[in-house]
Amino acid sequence: MVSSDIAAFDVDGTLTRRDCVLPFLVRVAGRRSVARALARRPHLLVAAARDRNRRDDVKVLLTGVLAGRDEADVQAKGQDFATEIADHWMRPDVVERLRWHADAGHDVVLVTASLAAYAEPLGARLGATRVVATELEADGAGRLTGRLSGANCRGEEKVRRLAAVYGDPPHLAWAYGDSPDDAPMLRLARHPVHVGPEPLVAVPS
């Protein structure tokens, strides 16, 4: 049963102190493979620095290093990586806020451009109700193709994915994010919270 109060949390830079996608790809494919992928198309990095909309192209380029890998093996590495994130990379103030929502019976959802391979086990560790994340495509033999399954879960795609779960438009009670990519999601919420470098104030009473 879905609570009438939905609290949506971005992950990278909101719940965590750092971006998680690149370290995970390095963990799975190795630093050299990731570096070679970036070196083949350096213009994409320049374009992405100037235009946030080009970040989808960079994500597709980077996840290409996973092509041919066993999906189950990558999922297992995602479980281990989620443990590392939970143990070392979390922001205690935002985690405290998430747990307040969970204890209050709110529907807590992680909505992230991070990869589901580790975002889903991270959500389970945090007690989230569900996780909406970027998915990797696999073929019929259980091998990753190196492509995304669907769109990168950022910007307006977060709104579309939430609408698929909660109805269109999704009515959020709370939303937490740290970047312009989270703005469309925050605009949906009665209580939008921009997470900056300063700790969040105490949980609501």
TORKOL-4160 file (C-alpha; in steps of 0.2 Angstrom, whole numbers, padded with zeros to 4 digits, m for minus):
205
<pt num="1" X="0000" Y="0000" Z="0000"/>
<pt num="2" X="0007" Y="0017" Z="m0005"/>
<pt num="3" X="0007" Y="0030" Z="0008"/>
<pt num="4" X="m0002" Y="0047" Z="0005"/>
<pt num="5" X="0015" Y="0055" Z="0009"/>
<pt num="6" X="0029" Y="0052" Z="m0003"/>
<pt num="7" X="0047" Y="0058" Z="0000"/>
<pt num="8" X="0059" Y="0057" Z="m0015"/>
<pt num="9" X="0077" Y="0057" Z="m0013"/>
<pt num="10" X="0091" Y="0060" Z="m0026"/>
<pt num="11" X="0107" Y="0050" Z="m0022"/>
<pt num="12" X="0123" Y="0057" Z="m0029"/>
<pt num="13" X="0127" Y="0073" Z="m0020"/>
<pt num="14" X="0111" Y="0072" Z="m0009"/>
<pt num="15" X="0112" Y="0056" Z="0001"/>
<pt num="16" X="0130" Y="0053" Z="m0003"/>
<pt num="17" X="0145" Y="0065" Z="m0002"/>
<pt num="18" X="0151" Y="0061" Z="m0020"/>
<pt num="19" X="0146" Y="0054" Z="m0037"/>
<pt num="20" X="0145" Y="0035" Z="m0037"/>
<pt num="21" X="0144" Y="0030" Z="m0056"/>
<pt num="22" X="0162" Y="0032" Z="m0061"/>
<pt num="23" X="0169" Y="0024" Z="m0046"/>
<pt num="24" X="0157" Y="0009" Z="m0049"/>
<pt num="25" X="0162" Y="0007" Z="m0067"/>
<pt num="26" X="0181" Y="0008" Z="m0062"/>
<pt num="27" X="0177" Y="m0005" Z="m0049"/>
<pt num="28" X="0169" Y="m0017" Z="m0062"/>
<pt num="29" X="0179" Y="m0014" Z="m0078"/>
<pt num="30" X="0195" Y="m0007" Z="m0072"/>
<pt num="31" X="0203" Y="0011" Z="m0073"/>
<pt num="32" X="0212" Y="0007" Z="m0090"/>
<pt num="33" X="0195" Y="0002" Z="m0098"/>
<pt num="34" X="0186" Y="0018" Z="m0092"/>
<pt num="35" X="0201" Y="0029" Z="m0097"/>
<pt num="36" X="0202" Y="0022" Z="m0114"/>
<pt num="37" X="0183" Y="0025" Z="m0117"/>
<pt num="38" X="0185" Y="0043" Z="m0112"/>
<pt num="39" X="0201" Y="0045" Z="m0122"/>
<pt num="40" X="0192" Y="0039" Z="m0138"/>
<pt num="41" X="0179" Y="0053" Z="m0137"/>
<pt num="42" X="0186" Y="0068" Z="m0127"/>
<pt num="43" X="0175" Y="0080" Z="m0136"/>
<pt num="44" X="0160" Y="0073" Z="m0126"/>
<pt num="45" X="0168" Y="0078" Z="m0110"/>
<pt num="46" X="0170" Y="0096" Z="m0116"/>
<pt num="47" X="0153" Y="0096" Z="m0123"/>
<pt num="48" X="0146" Y="0089" Z="m0106"/>
<pt num="49" X="0155" Y="0103" Z="m0096"/>
<pt num="50" X="0146" Y="0116" Z="m0107"/>
<pt num="51" X="0129" Y="0108" Z="m0109"/>
<pt num="52" X="0121" Y="0097" Z="m0095"/>
<pt num="53" X="0110" Y="0089" Z="m0108"/>
<pt num="54" X="0126" Y="0080" Z="m0116"/>
<pt num="55" X="0129" Y="0071" Z="m0099"/>
<pt num="56" X="0117" Y="0057" Z="m0106"/>
<pt num="57" X="0130" Y="0054" Z="m0120"/>
<pt num="58" X="0144" Y="0053" Z="m0108"/>
<pt num="59" X="0134" Y="0040" Z="m0097"/>
<pt num="60" X="0131" Y="0029" Z="m0113"/>
<pt num="61" X="0149" Y="0031" Z="m0117"/>
<pt num="62" X="0155" Y="0025" Z="m0100"/>
<pt num="63" X="0143" Y="0011" Z="m0098"/>
<pt num="64" X="0149" Y="0004" Z="m0114"/>
<pt num="65" X="0164" Y="m0003" Z="m0104"/>
<pt num="66" X="0152" Y="m0016" Z="m0097"/>
<pt num="67" X="0148" Y="m0023" Z="m0114"/>
<pt num="68" X="0149" Y="m0042" Z="m0113"/>
<pt num="69" X="0150" Y="m0044" Z="m0095"/>
<pt num="70" X="0139" Y="m0056" Z="m0085"/>
<pt num="71" X="0124" Y="m0047" Z="m0078"/>
<pt num="72" X="0123" Y="m0057" Z="m0062"/>
<pt num="73" X="0142" Y="m0054" Z="m0059"/>
<pt num="74" X="0139" Y="m0035" Z="m0061"/>
<pt num="75" X="0124" Y="m0036" Z="m0049"/>
<pt num="76" X="0135" Y="m0045" Z="m0036"/>
<pt num="77" X="0148" Y="m0031" Z="m0038"/>
<pt num="78" X="0134" Y="m0019" Z="m0036"/>
<pt num="79" X="0129" Y="m0027" Z="m0019"/>
<pt num="80" X="0147" Y="m0025" Z="m0013"/>
<pt num="81" X="0148" Y="m0007" Z="m0019"/>
<pt num="82" X="0132" Y="m0002" Z="m0011"/>
<pt num="83" X="0139" Y="m0008" Z="0006"/>
<pt num="84" X="0154" Y="0003" Z="0003"/>
<pt num="85" X="0143" Y="0018" Z="m0001"/>
<pt num="86" X="0132" Y="0015" Z="0015"/>
<pt num="87" X="0148" Y="0013" Z="0026"/>
<pt num="88" X="0159" Y="0027" Z="0020"/>
<pt num="89" X="0150" Y="0039" Z="0008"/>
<pt num="90" X="0134" Y="0044" Z="0016"/>
<pt num="91" X="0128" Y="0061" Z="0022"/>
<pt num="92" X="0122" Y="0057" Z="0040"/>
<pt num="93" X="0111" Y="0072" Z="0041"/>
<pt num="94" X="0101" Y="0067" Z="0025"/>
<pt num="95" X="0101" Y="0049" Z="0030"/>
<pt num="96" X="0093" Y="0054" Z="0046"/>
<pt num="97" X="0080" Y="0064" Z="0037"/>
<pt num="98" X="0076" Y="0048" Z="0026"/>
<pt num="99" X="0074" Y="0038" Z="0042"/>
<pt num="100" X="0063" Y="0050" Z="0049"/>
<pt num="101" X="0051" Y="0049" Z="0034"/>
<pt num="102" X="0052" Y="0030" Z="0035"/>
<pt num="103" X="0048" Y="0030" Z="0053"/>
<pt num="104" X="0033" Y="0041" Z="0050"/>
<pt num="105" X="0026" Y="0029" Z="0037"/>
<pt num="106" X="0030" Y="0039" Z="0022"/>
<pt num="107" X="0033" Y="0031" Z="0005"/>
<pt num="108" X="0052" Y="0034" Z="0003"/>
<pt num="109" X="0059" Y="0032" Z="m0015"/>
<pt num="110" X="0076" Y="0035" Z="m0021"/>
<pt num="111" X="0076" Y="0043" Z="m0038"/>
<pt num="112" X="0093" Y="0043" Z="m0046"/>
<pt num="113" X="0104" Y="0043" Z="m0062"/>
<pt num="114" X="0115" Y="0031" Z="m0053"/>
<pt num="115" X="0114" Y="0013" Z="m0059"/>
<pt num="116" X="0101" Y="0001" Z="m0052"/>
<pt num="117" X="0115" Y="m0012" Z="m0050"/>
<pt num="118" X="0120" Y="m0003" Z="m0034"/>
<pt num="119" X="0106" Y="0009" Z="m0031"/>
<pt num="120" X="0093" Y="m0005" Z="m0027"/>
<pt num="121" X="0104" Y="m0014" Z="m0014"/>
<pt num="122" X="0108" Y="0004" Z="m0007"/>
<pt num="123" X="0089" Y="0008" Z="m0006"/>
<pt num="124" X="0086" Y="m0009" Z="0003"/>
<pt num="125" X="0100" Y="m0005" Z="0016"/>
<pt num="126" X="0092" Y="0012" Z="0019"/>
<pt num="127" X="0074" Y="0005" Z="0021"/>
<pt num="128" X="0068" Y="0014" Z="0006"/>
<pt num="129" X="0051" Y="0008" Z="m0001"/>
<pt num="130" X="0057" Y="0008" Z="m0019"/>
<pt num="131" X="0071" Y="0013" Z="m0030"/>
<pt num="132" X="0070" Y="0022" Z="m0047"/>
<pt num="133" X="0087" Y="0022" Z="m0056"/>
<pt num="134" X="0096" Y="0020" Z="m0072"/>
<pt num="135" X="0095" Y="0003" Z="m0079"/>
<pt num="136" X="0108" Y="m0007" Z="m0089"/>
<pt num="137" X="0102" Y="m0017" Z="m0104"/>
<pt num="138" X="0105" Y="m0036" Z="m0105"/>
<pt num="139" X="0103" Y="m0048" Z="m0119"/>
<pt num="140" X="0094" Y="m0064" Z="m0119"/>
<pt num="141" X="0110" Y="m0073" Z="m0113"/>
<pt num="142" X="0111" Y="m0062" Z="m0097"/>
<pt num="143" X="0126" Y="m0052" Z="m0105"/>
<pt num="144" X="0126" Y="m0033" Z="m0103"/>
<pt num="145" X="0125" Y="m0024" Z="m0120"/>
<pt num="146" X="0134" Y="m0009" Z="m0114"/>
<pt num="147" X="0118" Y="0001" Z="m0117"/>
<pt num="148" X="0106" Y="0009" Z="m0106"/>
<pt num="149" X="0088" Y="0001" Z="m0104"/>
<pt num="150" X="0078" Y="0016" Z="m0106"/>
<pt num="151" X="0083" Y="0034" Z="m0103"/>
<pt num="152" X="0096" Y="0040" Z="m0090"/>
<pt num="153" X="0086" Y="0044" Z="m0075"/>
<pt num="154" X="0089" Y="0063" Z="m0073"/>
<pt num="155" X="0080" Y="0079" Z="m0075"/>
<pt num="156" X="0063" Y="0077" Z="m0083"/>
<pt num="157" X="0065" Y="0058" Z="m0084"/>
<pt num="158" X="0064" Y="0058" Z="m0065"/>
<pt num="159" X="0047" Y="0065" Z="m0066"/>
<pt num="160" X="0042" Y="0053" Z="m0080"/>
<pt num="161" X="0048" Y="0038" Z="m0070"/>
<pt num="162" X="0039" Y="0044" Z="m0054"/>
<pt num="163" X="0023" Y="0047" Z="m0064"/>
<pt num="164" X="0024" Y="0029" Z="m0070"/>
<pt num="165" X="0023" Y="0023" Z="m0052"/>
<pt num="166" X="0013" Y="0036" Z="m0043"/>
<pt num="167" X="0002" Y="0043" Z="m0057"/>
<pt num="168" X="0003" Y="0058" Z="m0068"/>
<pt num="169" X="0007" Y="0071" Z="m0061"/>
<pt num="170" X="0015" Y="0062" Z="m0046"/>
<pt num="171" X="0010" Y="0071" Z="m0030"/>
<pt num="172" X="0026" Y="0072" Z="m0019"/>
<pt num="173" X="0025" Y="0078" Z="m0001"/>
<pt num="174" X="0044" Y="0080" Z="0000"/>
<pt num="175" X="0058" Y="0080" Z="m0012"/>
<pt num="176" X="0077" Y="0081" Z="m0009"/>
<pt num="177" X="0090" Y="0085" Z="m0022"/>
<pt num="178" X="0106" Y="0095" Z="m0024"/>
<pt num="179" X="0108" Y="0099" Z="m0043"/>
<pt num="180" X="0098" Y="0108" Z="m0057"/>
<pt num="181" X="0095" Y="0090" Z="m0063"/>
<pt num="182" X="0084" Y="0088" Z="m0048"/>
<pt num="183" X="0074" Y="0104" Z="m0051"/>
<pt num="184" X="0059" Y="0096" Z="m0061"/>
<pt num="185" X="0057" Y="0083" Z="m0046"/>
<pt num="186" X="0058" Y="0097" Z="m0033"/>
<pt num="187" X="0045" Y="0107" Z="m0042"/>
<pt num="188" X="0032" Y="0093" Z="m0039"/>
<pt num="189" X="0034" Y="0093" Z="m0020"/>
<pt num="190" X="0025" Y="0102" Z="m0007"/>
<pt num="191" X="0041" Y="0103" Z="0003"/>
<pt num="192" X="0056" Y="0104" Z="m0009"/>
<pt num="193" X="0073" Y="0103" Z="0000"/>
<pt num="194" X="0088" Y="0109" Z="m0009"/>
<pt num="195" X="0103" Y="0100" Z="m0001"/>
<pt num="196" X="0118" Y="0111" Z="0000"/>
<pt num="197" X="0135" Y="0109" Z="0009"/>
<pt num="198" X="0128" Y="0115" Z="0025"/>
<pt num="199" X="0120" Y="0101" Z="0036"/>
<pt num="200" X="0101" Y="0100" Z="0035"/>
<pt num="201" X="0092" Y="0106" Z="0050"/>
<pt num="202" X="0084" Y="0094" Z="0063"/>
<pt num="203" X="0071" Y="0083" Z="0056"/>
<pt num="204" X="0053" Y="0091" Z="0056"/>
<pt num="205" X="0043" Y="0089" Z="0072"/>
